[in-house]
């Protein structure tokens, strides 16, 4: 039994329902980034009815004309931010080229489950089902690599758009990995009412992919992320565009208060687990820090090929 399966089993004994499925593995070239050899798998989830969340999750998209003035229309024309897609492909990220690659196939499987959770029947049981937080127990387990890959993969969808938000305001890595620089980001927006969403949201050369950087580091980052302005922004992300998935690259869960604050605003979470490193006790501790009604999945990172055998991966849905 894998470490993830043990974690899921223990959690299921307390207050959750679960199901499991197969997984796939891949090894990438030695010159790939440190987080690039991953093992990913997905499972179908058992829907748990939560009538207290249904009314909130069924809200219609906000009419832009009636939205809060702070949320300036993001469609304001601005130059595209260029992402070096060739460099990302060479580092082992999901490719937007026509060539079929194993990592693309793996993330297709993962994103399909996340999209189904966000827009399928289960969405009515989740608050902000299209807001997906990606985190890990400790630094260095591959959460940013996974966040970027999920965003790139979802951007390949023909009827969905994706917004990648770097909410790891303590150690931002998304913009560095993508080679993107921008003067203002999430923390700057939260600090100043003079900055609008349009000021921090970047169009990219990847169709259907937008980006928000972390912004200027601030000693009150927890308070900023817990502010009313952030709550309104999360609601705006969840409701304004009916076809949008938001990927939130969050700090690690253990020892960081900001992540629990962000989790309360999202409907789904993907916890990145490093093969043969992350401890079962850490996984269980992470789960206890997440809202019980949240859809939680595990992604095993830096795994080695195992003769075609899959690794454990699961979603569970909490029920009081």
C-alpha positions in Angstrom: 0.0 0.0 0.0 1.4 3.4 -1.0 1.9 6.4 1.3 -1.0 8.2 -0.4 -3.3 5.2 -0.1 -2.5 4.9 3.6 -3.3 8.6 4.1 -6.6 8.3 2.3 -7.5 5.2 4.2 -6.8 6.8 7.6 -8.8 9.9 6.6 -11.7 7.8 5.3 -11.9 6.1 8.6 -12.6 9.4 10.3 -15.2 11.2 8.1 -14.8 10.8 4.4 -15.8 8.7 1.4 -13.3 7.8 -1.3 -12.6 5.8 -4.4 -9.3 4.9 -6.1 -8.1 4.3 -9.6 -4.9 3.6 -11.6 -2.0 6.0 -12.2 0.7 6.5 -14.7 4.4 7.4 -14.3 7.1 9.1 -16.3 10.8 9.7 -16.2 12.1 12.9 -17.9 15.6 13.6 -19.2 18.4 14.4 -16.7 18.6 18.0 -17.8 14.9 18.6 -16.9 14.0 20.8 -14.0 14.2 19.3 -10.5 10.5 18.9 -10.3 10.0 17.3 -13.7 9.9 13.6 -13.2 6.4 13.0 -11.9 3.9 10.3 -11.3 0.3 11.4 -11.7 -3.0 9.7 -11.5 -6.6 10.5 -10.9 -9.8 9.0 -9.6 -13.5 9.7 -9.9 -14.9 11.2 -6.7 -18.0 10.3 -4.8 -20.3 13.4 -4.7 -21.3 14.5 -1.2 -24.5 16.6 -1.0 -24.1 19.8 1.0 -27.2 21.9 0.7 -25.6 24.7 2.7 -23.1 25.2 -0.2 -25.4 24.6 -3.1 -27.1 28.1 -3.2 -23.7 29.8 -3.1 -22.1 27.7 -5.8 -25.1 28.1 -8.2 -24.7 31.8 -8.5 -24.8 33.2 -12.0 -21.7 34.9 -13.4 -21.5 38.5 -12.4 -22.4 41.0 -15.0 -19.3 43.1 -15.7 -21.3 46.2 -16.1 -22.7 45.8 -12.5 -19.4 44.6 -10.9 -17.6 46.5 -8.2 -15.7 49.5 -9.6 -12.5 48.0 -8.2 -12.8 45.2 -10.6 -11.9 47.0 -13.8 -12.7 45.0 -17.0 -9.7 42.8 -17.5 -10.2 42.8 -21.3 -8.4 46.2 -21.5 -6.0 45.8 -24.4 -2.4 45.5 -23.3 0.7 44.0 -24.9 1.0 40.2 -24.5 3.5 39.0 -21.9 5.8 36.6 -23.7 6.5 33.2 -22.2 9.4 31.2 -23.6 7.4 28.0 -24.5 10.4 26.4 -26.1 12.5 26.8 -23.0 9.7 25.4 -20.8 9.4 22.4 -23.1 13.1 21.7 -22.8 12.8 21.8 -19.0 10.1 19.1 -19.1 6.9 21.1 -18.8 3.7 20.5 -20.7 4.2 21.3 -24.3 1.8 23.4 -26.5 3.3 21.9 -29.7 1.5 19.3 -31.8 4.0 16.6 -30.7 2.5 14.0 -28.3 4.4 13.8 -25.1 3.9 11.6 -22.1 3.7 14.5 -19.6 0.9 16.1 -21.7 -1.1 12.8 -21.6 -0.7 12.6 -17.8 -1.9 16.1 -17.2 -4.8 15.6 -19.6 -6.0 13.0 -17.2 -5.6 15.1 -14.1 -7.1 18.3 -15.6 -10.1 16.3 -16.9 -11.1 15.4 -13.3 -10.5 18.9 -12.0 -12.6 20.4 -14.8 -15.4 17.8 -14.2 -15.4 18.8 -10.6 -15.5 22.5 -11.4 -18.3 22.3 -14.0 -20.0 19.0 -13.6 -22.7 17.8 -11.2 -20.3 17.9 -8.2 -19.9 21.6 -8.6 -23.2 22.2 -6.9 -21.7 20.7 -3.6 -18.6 22.8 -3.6 -18.1 26.5 -2.9 -16.0 28.1 -5.7 -15.4 24.8 -7.4 -13.5 26.4 -10.2 -10.8 27.8 -7.8 -8.1 25.1 -7.4 -5.4 25.6 -4.9 -2.1 23.7 -5.5 0.1 23.2 -2.4 2.4 20.7 -0.7 3.5 19.9 2.8 7.0 21.4 2.6 9.0 23.5 0.0 10.7 21.7 -2.9 8.1 19.0 -3.5 7.1 20.4 -6.9 3.9 22.4 -6.4 4.9 25.3 -8.7 5.9 22.8 -11.5 2.5 21.2 -11.1 0.6 24.5 -11.0 2.2 25.7 -14.3 1.7 22.3 -16.0 -2.0 22.3 -15.0 -2.4 25.8 -16.3 -0.7 25.0 -19.6 -2.8 21.9 -20.0 -6.1 23.6 -19.3 -5.1 26.4 -21.7 -5.2 23.7 -24.5 -8.9 23.3 -23.9 -11.0 24.9 -26.6 -13.9 26.0 -24.4 -12.1 26.9 -21.2 -9.8 29.7 -20.0 -7.4 29.6 -17.2 -5.9 32.1 -14.8 -2.7 31.2 -13.0 -2.3 33.2 -9.7 1.0 33.2 -7.9 -0.2 33.4 -4.3 3.0 32.1 -2.7 3.8 35.7 -1.7 6.6 34.5 0.7 8.6 32.7 -2.0 7.1 33.4 -5.4 8.4 31.1 -8.1 5.8 31.2 -10.9 7.0 34.4 -12.5 10.7 33.4 -12.1 10.0 30.0 -13.7 8.1 31.6 -16.6 10.6 34.4 -17.0 7.9 37.1 -16.5 8.5 40.4 -14.8 5.7 42.8 -13.7 5.8 45.8 -11.4 2.5 45.1 -9.6 0.9 41.9 -8.5 -1.5 40.3 -5.9 -0.1 41.9 -2.8 0.0 45.3 -4.5 -3.6 45.0 -5.4 -4.6 44.0 -1.9 -2.7 47.0 -0.5 -4.0 49.7 -2.7 -7.6 50.6 -3.8 -6.0 52.5 -6.7 -4.9 49.3 -8.4 -7.4 47.3 -10.3 -7.6 43.7 -11.4 -6.7 44.9 -14.9 -3.5 46.4 -13.6 -2.2 43.0 -12.2 -3.7 40.6 -14.8 -1.4 39.8 -17.6 -2.4 38.5 -21.0 0.2 36.0 -22.4 1.2 34.6 -25.7 -0.6 31.4 -24.7 -4.2 31.6 -25.9 -6.7 31.3 -23.0 -4.0 31.7 -20.3 -3.8 34.8 -18.1 -1.4 35.4 -15.2 -1.2 37.3 -11.9 2.2 37.5 -10.2 2.7 37.5 -6.4 3.6 41.2 -6.1 5.8 43.0 -3.6 6.7 41.0 -0.5 4.9 42.3 2.6 5.2 41.5 6.3 1.4 41.5 6.6 0.9 38.9 3.9 -1.4 36.7 6.0 -3.6 39.7 6.9 -3.7 40.8 3.3 -4.8 37.4 2.1 -7.5 37.3 4.8 -8.8 40.7 4.0 -12.3 41.6 2.6 -10.6 42.8 -0.5 -9.1 39.3 -1.1 -12.5 37.7 -0.4 -14.2 39.8 -2.9 -11.4 39.1 -5.4 -11.8 35.3 -4.9 -15.6 35.7 -5.5 -14.9 37.7 -8.6 -12.5 35.0 -9.9 -15.1 32.3 -9.2 -18.2 34.0 -10.7 -17.3 36.6 -13.4 -16.5 34.2 -16.2 -18.4 31.0 -16.6 -15.7 29.2 -18.5 -12.7 29.9 -16.3 -10.5 27.7 -14.1 -8.3 29.5 -11.6 -5.1 27.8 -10.5 -3.7 29.2 -7.2 -0.1 28.4 -6.5 -0.1 28.6 -2.7 2.7 28.3 -0.1 3.3 24.9 1.5 0.7 24.1 4.2 2.9 23.2 7.2 4.1 26.2 9.1 2.5 28.8 6.8 -0.7 30.6 7.9 -1.3 32.0 4.5 -2.2 28.7 2.9 -5.0 27.8 5.2 -6.5 31.3 4.5 -6.4 30.7 0.8 -7.8 27.2 1.2 -11.0 28.6 2.7 -11.6 30.5 -0.6 -11.1 27.6 -3.0 -13.3 24.6 -3.8 -10.6 22.2 -4.7 -7.0 21.4 -3.6 -4.2 19.4 -5.2 -1.6 18.4 -2.7 1.7 17.6 -4.3 3.6 14.8 -2.6 7.2 13.9 -3.3 7.8 10.2 -3.8 9.9 8.5 -1.1 10.3 11.8 0.8 7.0 13.2 2.1 5.9 11.5 5.3 2.5 10.0 6.0 2.2 12.1 9.2 2.8 15.3 7.2 0.1 14.4 4.6 -2.4 13.7 7.4 -1.5 17.0 9.0 -2.0 18.9 5.8 -5.4 17.3 5.3 -6.5 18.5 8.8 -5.7 22.1 7.8 -8.1 22.1 4.9 -11.8 22.7 5.0 -13.7 19.4 5.4 -16.1 20.3 2.5 -13.2 20.8 0.1 -12.4 18.4 -2.7 -8.8 17.2 -2.2 -6.6 15.3 -4.5 -3.0 14.1 -4.2 -0.3 14.2 -7.0 2.8 12.2 -6.6 5.9 14.1 -7.9 9.4 13.0 -8.7 8.4 9.4 -9.1 10.4 6.7 -11.0 8.9 4.4 -13.5 7.8 1.2 -11.8 7.4 -1.3 -14.6 4.0 0.0 -15.5 2.6 -0.2 -12.0 0.6 2.8 -10.8 0.9 4.8 -7.6 -1.9 5.7 -5.3 -3.9 8.9 -6.0 -7.2 9.8 -4.6 -9.9 12.4 -4.0 -12.0 12.6 -0.9 -14.9 14.8 0.1 -15.5 15.6 3.6 -18.9 15.3 5.3 -19.7 16.4 8.8 
